[in-house]
Amino acid sequence: MLRTGYPILLRLQAGDRLAGGFRSEVARCVAADGTEVIVKLAATREHARAEAAALTAWARTGAAARLIDADFDHNALLLEQIRPGTHLPENDPGAIGVAAGLLRALHRAPLPAYPFAALRDSFARMERQARRDAEYEQQTRNEPGRGHRVFRRRRSARSHDLAQSGRRRRVDGARSAESATLGRGVDRPAGMPSLAR
């Protein structure tokens, strides 16, 4: 773990920006010791705290990237770089099985003390934000169809059991509102890495 006491962003050599998210900026970087890492800049401090809490809870599952450090003053998470980092193909039965296995492992992890919001309580707010984000991305990237598939799936999921569920769910903010992190600004959960050493 990097323990220099300086903000994450000052300790790294910037690399390529990674594509795929709506709410976060993600980039490959190189640490001072030559280690290849990922920096994720969350949209808000609350998103960074919630994602850090989830990644800490999932640390022993083998199904999530390892959180190396967090800098909530800059909404930054420092993550291990997963190799080879190949995306799963869409609509592939094998890929669906892999994703289901990862989700199963994540849901077996004990819930952290972090006060994650219930999905049903946040669903409408998340969908509104995702639509605003998609509209912005459609305009700035000149991709008028960006996000349409996601929203069609959203309607289907909402009519199914997600909006009906009363169970509290952990949701990681890695890809658009389908996986947006939820949370309220609270103190760092026990066991979560800190820059203040």
N, C-alpha and C positions, 0 to 999 in steps of 0.2 A: 504494500500500500504506500502511496506517496504521502509523505508527512512533512512537507516543507513549511507548512504554516502560511503559505501564500495562496491567493485565489487560484483555483484550477486553471483559469485562462492564462495566467502569467507563466505557468510552468510548461507550456506545451508549444510545439511547433505545429502550426495549422496544416491540415491536409485537405483532401477532397471533401466537398459537401456531399452528403448522401441524400438520395431522393426518397420519397414515399410518404412523408407525414404531412399533416395539415397544421398542427399546432406547435410543433417543435422544429428547431434547426438541429441537424445532426451532422457531425463531420468526423472523418478519420483524422487522428492527430498522432504525434510522436512525443512521448514523454522524454524528459532530460536523460533518462537512462537508456533510451532507444526503444523502449516498449511501445508497440503500436496499440493505441487505445481509441475509444470513441468518446466524444464529448456531445452531450445532448443538452441543448438550451431549451428548457421548458417555457411555455407561454407565461406562466405565473409561478410565483413562489409556492403557492398551494399545490399546483400540479407537480412541481419538483419534489416537494415534501411527500406527497402521496405516492409518487412513483418510487422514491427512495425507500419508503416504508414497505411497499409491496416487494421490491427487489430484495430487500433485507430479509423479509419473511420467506421468500422463495430461494434464498441462497443455497440451500442444501438439496434442492429438488433436481438439479441438473437440467432444468427446463427453462432457465432464464439467464440472461447475461449477468455477470457478477458486478455488483456495484463496488467500485474501488474507492470513490470519494464523492463528496457532495459539497457544493458551495451555494447555499440558499440565498446569499446576498446577490448572486448573479444568476439564480435559477438554473445552475449548472450541475449536471451529473457526469461523473467520469466512470465509464464502463469498460469492461474488458472487450476486446475485439474478438468476435467469434469467427473462426475460420472453418470452412471456406466461406461461410456467409451466403450460401446459395438460397435464393427465394424458392419457396415451394410453388410448383406450377398450379395454376387455377384449374378448378373442375377436374382434378386428378384424384381418383379413389385412393391411391397410395398416399398422396399429400394430405387428404382429409383424415386418413388414419394417423398419420404423423401428428397433425395438428390436434386431433382428439387425444392422443397420448400425452402431448405436452399440457393441454388443458387439464387432463386428469391429474397429472403430477402437481400442477399449480394449485388445484383445488384441494389436494390432500394436505397441503402445508397449513399449519395452524395460523389462524388470523392474528395479525399483530394488534397491539393496543391502539394503533392509529384509528381515529374515528372516520372510517370510510363511509360515504353516504350510500344509502340503499339505492340501487339502480332505479327502482320504480319512482323514487322521489326526485331523481335527477334526469330522468330520461328526456322529458320535454325540453329542459334547458340545454342538455347536451345536443339534442337534435337541432334546435334553433342555432346554436353556436356552430355546429358542423355545416349547416346550410350557409351561414354567413361566411365561414371559412372557404367552403367550396366555391361560392360566388366570387370571392376575392381571388382565389387561385384560378378560376376560369378566366377572369379578366386579366390578371397579371401574367399568366402563362399562355394566354390566347388558346385555351383548351375548353371550348364551350360545353363539351360533354363530360368534363371532369366531375366525378362524384355521383353521376346519375345512377349507376349500378348500385352503389352503396345505399342510396335512398330508396330504391325499389326493394332491396333486401330488408331495409329498416322497417318498411310498412309490413312486410311479411313477418318479421321477427316480433314486431310490436303486437300484431294480432295473435301471435302464438303465446308463449308463456313468459317472455322477458318482462313485459310491462305488468303482468299479473303476479309475478313472484314477490313474495314478502321477504325472502332471504336476502341477507346482506352479501354482496359480491365484491371481490377485489377486481378491479379493472385496471389494466396497465395502459399507459398512454403512448404506446408505440406507433399506432397507426390510426389516424383520424378519430372521429367520435365513436367508431365501432370499438375502439379500445382506449378511450380517453380516461385519464386518471381523474378521480374525484377526491375531494378532500377539503378540509378546512385548515387554516393556518394554526398549527399547534407546535409545541416543542418537539424536538427530535425524539423518536421512539428509542427506547433502550436498545443497545446493540447496533445502532445505525452508525456508520462511519461519520467522523466529524473532522473538519479542518482545524478546529481549535484544539490544539494538543498542549 
